């Protein structure tokens, strides 16, 4: 997805727990529980479903400012959660091409239809673009 905002502007939204709920609609909270040089461990509490209303996902996040945010599951309710956001400058640095890759699976007998996951990823990307472009215009 292309965003009409600099990589630095997109990064300021993408890398911040404070902004995460603005582009991840099912995220209830994001909290940094540990931090080191170029990495964080974050706890995400995510809206679930009737039998499991809140899901917890603890991730180790590797941060390469303005370029890449990679993550992998450390603990929580997910069986697998790993991926990366990659930012590539376009339009002489005035815009950003964002790539998002994720592999995820939930523990337990309940499965989420692939179409639901794809719809969620598309919504997340669209919301990241909206928030980043609004911040760029401000």
N, C-alpha and C positions, 0 to 999 in steps of 0.2 A: 504494500500500500504506500502511495506517495502522500506526503504531508507537506503543506506549504508553510513550513517553519524550519528554522535551522536545526541541525542535530543537537546543539546545546539546549535549545528550547524544548525539543522533544525529550531529551535526556532528563531535563529538570522535572518533567511530569512523570516519565516512566520510572525513574530510579527512586522516587520519594514515596515512602509509606504514607505521608500526609496527603498525597494526591491520588493514591491507588484506588480509593473508593470512587473517584470521579470517573474512572474509565473501566473499572471492574465492577459491574452492577451487582453481582452476587457476593461480593466481598463485604463482610461485616466489620472486620478490623484487620489491621496490619500493624505488627509490633516487631521492632528489632530487639532480639534477645541477646545477641552477641555481635561484636564487631571487631574486625581486624583490618590490616592494610589491604584494600582491594576486595574485601568480602564482608558479608553479613550473614547472620542466621536470622531469618524472619519467621514469625508465626502468623499465618493467615487463618482467620476464622471465616468460613464460607457458608452461605445459606444452603441448606440441604433440602430435605423433603420431609414428609410427614413422620416417618419412622426414625429419621435421623436429621432433626431440624438444623443442627449446626455441625459442620465438619471442620476439623482442625488439620492443617497442613503446615509442617515445619520444613523450611527450605534453607539450604545453603546457597547464597546468591554471590556470584562472582561478578564484580563490577569493573568494566573497562570504560571509563567516562567517555560519553558522546559516541561510543561505538558498539558496545555489547553488554548485555545483562544476561548471564547464564544462570540456571538454577537446577538444583536436584533435591529430591525429597530426602529428609533426614529422619523424620518420624511423623506420626499422625494417622489420620483415617484413610489416607490414600495408599494404595499398594505401590503405585508408581506415579511420579510427577517430575518430569525433567524436560528441559528445553532451553531456548534462548531467544532473546530479542536482539536483532542486529540492525544497526543504523548506518546507512550509507548516504553521504552527501550527494545531492543532485542539484542541478540548476546553479552551478558555481557556488555551492554551499548555502544557497538561500532556501533550499528545500531538503527533505529527507525521505529516502526510501526505507521503509520499515519492513523487515522480515520477521516472522514469528513462527517458531517451531515448538511443538509440545507433544510429548508422549505421556499419557496419563491413564491410570486405571484406579478404580475405587475398590477397597476391601469389601468383602461380604457378598451376599447373594444378589444384591440389587445392581443392575447394570444401567448405564445411561445410554440411550440410543445415540449412535454416531451423529445423526442429523442434529440432535440437541447440542452436542459438543461443538459441531461446526458452526451452528447458529451463534453459540456463545462466543466463539473465537472471533467471528465476523463482527459481532456487536462490540467486543472489546477493542478491536482495531478501529472501528468507526468512532467509538467514544474517545480513544486516544487521539485520533486525528482532530476531533472537535475541540477537545480541551487544549491540545497543543496549539492549534491555530488561533483559538480565542486568546491564549496567553501571548502569542506572537503579535496579535493585533492590538493588545492593550498597551 
